[in-house]
Amino acid sequence: MIEINTKTDIDLNINKNDETHQSHKGKGVDGNSHGVSSNTLTIGITGELANQHHQICEFLSKLHEHHCQEMNIKILLLASCEHGRLIPLLSQFTQQGLTFNKVVMTQYQQLVDVTKVMQPDIVMTTDTVFAEQLEGNSLPVIVVDQNENNRVLGKQLHFSFDGDAVLFCHNAQTIADQQGIAAFEEHEQKYAGIEMGKGVLYNFIKKIDVLQNVNKGIKWSLVTARGGKALKRAMHTIEQWQLSPSQCFFMEGSDKTPILKIIDSDIFFDDHPKHCQRASGHMLVGHVQVGSQTN
């Protein structure tokens, strides 16, 4: 495992003139640009999640308190409930401390198209069918783990993110899955000076990064399965994107949960079910949906 404190200067010895590998700059996991506002963070949450998961409501309520001039935070409710249920449902959320800036109430079969129009930076849900439909439409979606945990939120909210297929695009991960770790490491060393494409949650992470830079109440860390041989390209990409994670952990495929517990992570985002399952019950967990592009 390699830990990097990104507040210090690191000589990465990278060949920045290597142009043999093209990056999907400005695009998502499949080359899609979401076209969202750069100074507004929009978080969509589905009705069943908001109704059943009090801890995610508390977390989002505290996050909403950190909106500022540099980043306006908006919470979007995506509901398919009956008309008569809407007001009681909103009253229930208000009691939990969660207020929505935008509310969508429509038929379930129209919810995907409506969500596309709203262009959220992330959609949180427990509905796996809905998540699959959103992912199929290139929308950034996570399935929130339903297990409760005993964490008590402090004054600072700590986000932790996986690297490949989450912050970065899935291309290198695909090589690892199909050809093995040795081929993956050889590929990443060869293209160490070429930034990667942008992953499913790039827009979301970029805006969390802005909040961290102007607000001590927000913090984010990178906790990736990459090892030291694939470090340079990851750090070069982060540098090119002008991101400032408070900490970086390169775990070389080992269990991430002990580190997540040590650094006191409040919420963890990963595309790999194994890492999500291990962290379940210790913190809020979001399984990032990337379809057939990862295991």
C-alpha positions in Angstrom: 0.0 0.0 0.0 1.2 3.5 -0.8 -0.2 6.6 0.9 0.4 10.0 -0.6 -0.3 13.3 1.1 -1.2 15.5 -1.8 -0.4 18.7 0.1 3.3 17.9 -0.5 5.2 18.2 -3.7 6.0 14.9 -5.6 8.5 14.5 -8.4 6.6 12.0 -10.7 9.3 12.0 -13.4 6.6 11.8 -16.1 7.1 12.0 -19.8 4.5 14.6 -20.7 5.2 14.5 -24.4 3.9 11.0 -25.0 0.9 11.5 -27.3 0.4 7.9 -28.3 -2.7 7.4 -26.2 -5.8 9.6 -26.7 -7.7 10.7 -23.6 -11.5 11.2 -23.6 -11.0 14.6 -22.1 -14.1 16.3 -20.9 -16.2 13.1 -21.3 -17.7 10.4 -19.1 -17.1 6.7 -18.9 -18.3 6.1 -22.4 -17.2 9.4 -23.9 -20.4 11.2 -22.9 -20.3 14.8 -21.6 -23.0 15.5 -19.1 -23.1 19.2 -19.7 -23.9 20.2 -16.1 -23.4 23.6 -14.5 -19.9 24.1 -13.2 -20.9 26.0 -10.0 -24.0 24.0 -9.1 -23.9 20.5 -7.5 -27.2 18.7 -8.1 -27.8 15.5 -6.2 -30.8 13.4 -7.2 -32.3 11.1 -4.7 -35.2 8.7 -5.4 -38.3 8.6 -3.3 -37.9 5.1 -1.9 -34.3 5.8 -0.8 -35.3 9.1 0.9 -38.2 7.3 2.6 -36.3 4.3 3.9 -32.7 5.5 4.5 -32.6 8.0 7.3 -28.8 8.1 7.4 -28.5 9.2 3.8 -31.0 11.9 4.5 -29.0 13.2 7.5 -25.8 13.1 5.4 -27.3 15.1 2.5 -28.9 17.5 4.9 -25.5 18.3 6.4 -23.9 18.5 3.0 -26.6 21.0 1.9 -25.5 23.3 4.8 -22.2 23.7 3.1 -23.5 25.5 0.0 -21.6 28.6 -0.8 -20.9 31.3 -3.4 -18.4 29.0 -5.1 -20.8 26.0 -5.2 -24.5 26.0 -4.9 -25.8 22.6 -3.7 -29.3 21.5 -4.8 -31.1 18.4 -3.7 -33.5 16.9 -6.3 -36.3 14.4 -5.3 -37.2 11.9 -8.0 -40.5 10.4 -7.0 -43.1 8.2 -8.6 -45.5 8.3 -5.7 -49.2 9.0 -6.0 -50.3 12.6 -5.8 -51.9 12.2 -2.4 -48.7 10.9 -0.9 -46.4 13.7 -2.0 -47.2 16.3 0.8 -47.0 13.8 3.6 -43.7 12.4 2.1 -42.2 15.9 1.9 -43.3 16.6 5.5 -41.6 13.5 6.6 -38.4 14.5 4.9 -38.6 17.9 6.5 -38.8 16.3 9.9 -35.6 14.4 9.1 -33.9 17.8 8.2 -33.8 17.2 4.5 -35.2 20.0 2.2 -35.5 19.6 -1.5 -34.7 22.4 -4.0 -36.5 20.6 -6.8 -39.2 17.9 -6.7 -40.2 15.6 -9.6 -43.3 13.5 -9.2 -44.2 11.6 -12.4 -45.0 8.1 -13.6 -42.3 5.6 -13.0 -41.8 4.8 -16.7 -41.2 8.6 -17.4 -38.7 9.0 -14.5 -35.6 8.2 -16.6 -36.4 10.7 -19.3 -37.2 13.4 -16.7 -33.9 12.7 -14.9 -32.0 13.2 -18.1 -33.6 16.6 -18.5 -32.7 17.6 -14.9 -29.0 16.6 -15.5 -28.0 15.8 -11.9 -24.3 15.3 -11.1 -25.2 12.1 -9.3 -28.4 10.0 -8.7 -28.7 8.0 -5.5 -31.2 5.1 -5.3 -31.8 1.6 -3.9 -33.9 0.7 -7.0 -31.6 -1.5 -9.1 -33.9 -1.6 -12.1 -34.1 2.2 -12.2 -30.3 2.4 -11.7 -29.7 0.1 -14.7 -32.0 2.2 -16.8 -30.1 5.4 -15.8 -26.7 3.8 -16.4 -27.9 2.7 -19.8 -28.6 6.3 -20.6 -25.1 7.4 -19.5 -26.4 9.0 -16.3 -24.2 9.0 -13.1 -26.0 6.7 -10.7 -25.1 4.8 -7.5 -27.0 2.1 -5.6 -26.9 3.0 -1.9 -26.2 0.1 0.5 -29.2 -0.3 2.7 -27.3 -1.6 5.8 -27.4 0.8 8.7 -24.1 1.7 10.5 -23.3 3.2 13.9 -21.4 6.2 12.6 -22.1 9.6 14.1 -21.5 12.4 11.6 -19.1 15.1 12.8 -18.5 18.7 11.7 -16.5 17.5 8.7 -18.0 15.3 6.0 -15.4 12.9 4.5 -16.0 11.4 1.1 -13.8 8.5 -0.2 -13.7 7.5 -3.9 -12.3 4.6 -5.9 -10.2 5.5 -8.9 -10.8 3.4 -12.1 -14.4 3.5 -13.5 -15.3 6.1 -10.8 -13.0 9.1 -10.9 -11.1 7.8 -14.0 -12.6 6.1 -17.0 -12.9 2.3 -17.2 -10.4 1.7 -20.0 -7.5 0.6 -17.8 -9.8 -1.4 -15.6 -11.0 -3.3 -18.6 -7.4 -4.3 -19.5 -6.9 -5.6 -15.9 -10.2 -7.6 -16.1 -9.5 -9.1 -19.5 -5.7 -9.4 -19.6 -4.6 -9.5 -16.0 -2.7 -7.2 -13.6 0.6 -7.5 -15.4 -0.8 -6.2 -18.7 -2.6 -3.5 -16.8 0.6 -2.3 -15.0 2.6 -2.5 -18.3 -0.1 -0.3 -20.0 -0.2 2.2 -17.3 3.6 2.6 -17.1 3.7 3.0 -20.9 1.2 5.8 -20.8 2.1 7.3 -17.5 2.4 10.8 -19.0 -1.1 10.7 -20.7 -4.1 11.7 -18.6 -6.9 9.3 -18.4 -10.5 9.8 -19.5 -13.1 11.0 -17.0 -15.1 8.5 -15.1 -18.8 8.2 -14.0 -18.4 10.5 -11.0 -15.9 12.9 -12.3 -18.3 15.9 -12.3 -19.5 15.1 -8.8 -15.9 14.7 -7.5 -14.8 17.9 -9.2 -17.5 19.8 -7.3 -16.7 18.1 -4.0 -13.1 19.2 -4.6 -14.3 22.8 -5.0 -16.2 22.6 -1.8 -13.2 21.1 0.0 -11.0 24.0 -1.2 -13.3 26.7 0.2 -14.8 24.9 3.2 -13.1 23.0 6.0 -16.3 21.0 6.6 -15.7 19.0 3.4 -12.9 16.5 2.7 -12.3 13.8 0.1 -9.8 11.0 -0.4 -8.8 8.7 -3.2 -8.7 5.0 -2.2 -7.8 3.0 -5.2 -6.9 -0.7 -5.9 -4.0 0.5 -8.1 -0.5 -0.3 -6.8 2.7 1.6 -7.1 3.4 0.6 -10.7 0.2 2.3 -11.8 0.6 5.3 -9.5 2.3 7.8 -11.9 -0.5 8.0 -14.4 -3.1 8.4 -11.7 -1.3 11.2 -10.0 -0.5 12.9 -13.4 -4.2 12.8 -14.3 -5.2 14.3 -10.9 -2.6 17.0 -11.4 -3.8 17.8 -15.0 -7.4 18.0 -13.7 -6.2 20.3 -10.8 -7.9 18.2 -8.2 -6.7 18.2 -4.6 -7.6 15.0 -2.7 -6.7 15.3 1.0 -5.2 11.8 0.9 -4.4 9.1 -1.7 -4.1 5.4 -1.0 -2.8 3.0 -3.6 -3.9 -0.4 -2.2 -2.5 -2.8 -4.8 -5.8 -4.8 -4.7 -6.0 -5.3 -1.0 -9.0 -4.7 1.3 -9.9 -1.0 1.4 -12.1 -1.1 4.5 -9.4 -1.0 7.2 -8.0 2.2 5.6 -11.5 3.7 5.2 -12.2 3.1 8.9 -8.8 4.6 10.0 -9.3 7.8 7.9 -12.9 8.0 9.3 -14.7 8.0 6.0 -18.4 8.9 6.1 -19.3 7.7 2.6 -17.4 5.5 0.1 -18.0 5.1 -3.6 -16.7 2.1 -5.6 -17.7 0.2 -8.7 -16.6 -3.2 -7.4 -19.2 -5.1 -5.4 -16.5 -6.8 -3.4 -15.2 -3.5 -2.0 -18.7 -2.2 -1.4 -19.7 -5.3 0.5 -16.6 -5.2 2.7 -17.3 -1.5 3.7 -21.0 -2.2 4.2 -22.1 -1.6 7.8 -19.1 0.6 8.6 -20.1 3.7 6.7 -22.5 4.8 3.9 -21.6 3.0 0.7 -22.5 3.8 -2.9 -22.1 1.1 -5.6 -21.2 3.1 -8.7 -23.1 1.7 -11.7 -20.9 1.1 -14.8 -22.8 -1.8 -16.4 -20.8 -4.3 -18.3 -17.7 -2.1 -18.2 -16.5 -3.6 -14.9 -17.0 -6.6 -12.7 
